Amino acid sequence: MSHFTAEKKANIFKTYGGSETNTGSIEAQIAMLTERIKHISAHMNSGNKKDFSSNRGLMQMVGRRKRLLQYLSKTNLEGYRALIEQLGLRK
């Protein structure tokens, strides 16, 4: 996660978690994972197709985000729909 500055992380947590210190909210965790997935996907597409360790980490993050999204859809359907709309997931 070296590409994240402290301000960027605080901004993500403030936008999706409600406050800068609310790092444990489901919405903030999903938003942070989405940013990390976008960064690693760009790395993989920019000529690093044989970077298998990054690919494995990417697949683990996608699975973790999927599980968190399933939990959010079961507990807060309206929040789930709003979050996937904001993040641009599941078109």
C-alpha positions as CSV (number, residue, x, y, z in Angstrom):
1,M,0.0,0.0,0.0
2,S,2.9,2.3,-0.6
3,H,0.9,4.3,-3.2
4,F,-1.5,5.6,-0.5
5,T,-0.6,8.8,1.3
6,A,-2.0,9.6,4.7
7,E,-4.3,12.3,3.2
8,K,-5.7,9.9,0.6
9,K,-6.5,7.2,3.1
10,A,-8.0,9.8,5.5
11,N,-10.1,11.1,2.6
12,I,-11.4,7.6,1.7
13,F,-12.3,6.9,5.3
14,K,-14.0,10.3,5.7
15,T,-16.0,9.9,2.5
16,Y,-17.1,6.3,3.0
17,G,-16.7,5.7,6.7
18,G,-18.2,8.9,8.1
19,S,-15.0,10.2,9.8
20,E,-11.3,9.9,9.4
21,T,-10.9,7.6,12.4
22,N,-13.7,5.2,11.4
23,T,-11.4,2.7,9.6
24,G,-13.5,-0.3,10.6
25,S,-16.7,0.5,8.8
26,I,-17.7,-2.0,6.1
27,E,-18.1,0.8,3.5
28,A,-14.6,2.2,4.2
29,Q,-13.0,-1.2,4.0
30,I,-14.7,-1.9,0.7
31,A,-13.6,1.5,-0.7
32,M,-10.0,0.9,0.4
33,L,-9.9,-2.5,-1.1
34,T,-11.4,-1.1,-4.4
35,E,-8.6,1.5,-4.6
36,R,-5.9,-1.2,-3.9
37,I,-7.5,-3.5,-6.6
38,K,-7.5,-0.7,-9.1
39,H,-3.8,0.0,-8.4
40,I,-2.7,-3.6,-8.7
41,S,-4.8,-4.2,-11.8
42,A,-3.1,-1.3,-13.5
43,H,0.3,-2.8,-12.5
44,M,-0.7,-6.2,-13.9
45,N,-2.0,-4.6,-17.2
46,S,1.1,-2.5,-17.7
47,G,3.3,-5.3,-18.9
48,N,3.7,-7.3,-15.7
49,K,1.7,-10.3,-16.7
50,K,4.1,-12.8,-15.1
51,D,4.0,-11.2,-11.6
52,F,2.3,-14.1,-10.0
53,S,2.7,-13.0,-6.4
54,S,0.9,-9.7,-7.2
55,N,-1.7,-11.6,-9.1
56,R,-2.4,-13.9,-6.1
57,G,-2.7,-10.9,-3.8
58,L,-5.1,-9.3,-6.2
59,M,-7.3,-12.4,-6.3
60,Q,-7.3,-12.5,-2.4
61,M,-8.3,-8.8,-2.3
62,V,-11.1,-9.4,-4.8
63,G,-12.4,-12.3,-2.7
64,R,-12.2,-10.3,0.5
65,R,-14.1,-7.4,-1.2
66,K,-16.7,-9.9,-2.5
67,R,-17.3,-11.3,1.0
68,L,-17.6,-7.8,2.5
69,L,-20.1,-6.8,-0.2
70,Q,-22.2,-10.0,0.5
71,Y,-22.3,-9.1,4.2
72,L,-23.3,-5.5,3.4
73,S,-26.1,-6.6,1.1
74,K,-27.5,-8.9,3.8
75,T,-27.3,-6.3,6.6
76,N,-28.0,-3.0,4.8
77,L,-29.4,-3.3,1.3
78,E,-29.8,0.4,0.7
79,G,-26.3,1.1,1.8
80,Y,-25.0,-1.7,-0.4
81,R,-26.8,-0.2,-3.5
82,A,-25.5,3.3,-2.7
83,L,-22.0,2.0,-2.3
84,I,-21.8,0.1,-5.5
85,E,-23.2,3.1,-7.3
86,Q,-20.6,5.4,-5.8
87,L,-17.7,3.0,-6.5
88,G,-18.9,2.1,-10.0
89,L,-19.0,-1.6,-9.3
90,R,-21.4,-4.2,-10.9
91,K,-22.7,-2.2,-13.8
